[in-house]
């Protein structure tokens, strides 16, 4: 089984003057590689893939894969694994996309249930089975009913776990019963996709998190995972409580606007999104800057 454990960062797509900023994207990959994260997610929800055309999606993925390999070479290590988001509600088109991705050095594909059309659970099973059959890479299911309009019921997840290439789930359903049942079943690695649930999921025996908020303070998220994995509960609790205000603030407005605003305040990207996404509000940006001490640092730098 492939290992989908640890802290994974679902990369934002930086823009500059309306175009993808590949230089900034490359620098972000290096930043997270240096922080010790376990892997990257390309073209997930946080990466605004719905706002990218096909050529842009391919170019973003190529940059991430190349940058991950380059970071590995400079550190004399293995390249960071990269999961690729594949979304849609047309099974045949998604199958064709999965077949294209088979040729690339990716760690797997991340797939949510078909959105908007709200298929039956039998339809969901057939959809995912067809896509997993087409994939040469491991499949990570993405259970996020508040975006798709339909949840993956526990029986559905357990049925899908029998497929040899379906190996993990990004758990955003908000059901403790389902999370615990999947962890106890043991066939699917459980990564929380709700950042506020990282502590709970890891303590229950989950394998990690795909956490948008780990764009900021990535080293602390990695330290949280390592502490809990080693059984250092008090240390893990202390780190998590330290991170909670940041996590809550980063989801106070639709993701990834707050993440992008804070990365921009740190000088790492431009604060740009594509419609219908909009920038975070001024009040939230001010709050985020204060939390990270950016204004104090700038005033000290100016005084120096």
Secondary structure by P-SEA (a helix, b strand, c coil): ccccccccccbbbbbcccccaaaaaaaaaaaaaaaccccccccccccccccccaaaaaaaaaaaaaaaaaaaaaacccccbbbbbbbcccaaaaaaaaaaaccccccbbbbcccccccccaaaaaaaaaaaaaaccbbbbbbbccccccccccaaaaaaacccccccccccccccaaaaaaaaaaccbbbbbccccaaaaaaaaccccccccccccaaaaaaaaaaaaaacaaaaaaaaaaaaaaaaaaaaccccaaaaaaaaaaacccccccccccccccaaaaaaaaaaaaaaaaaaaaaac
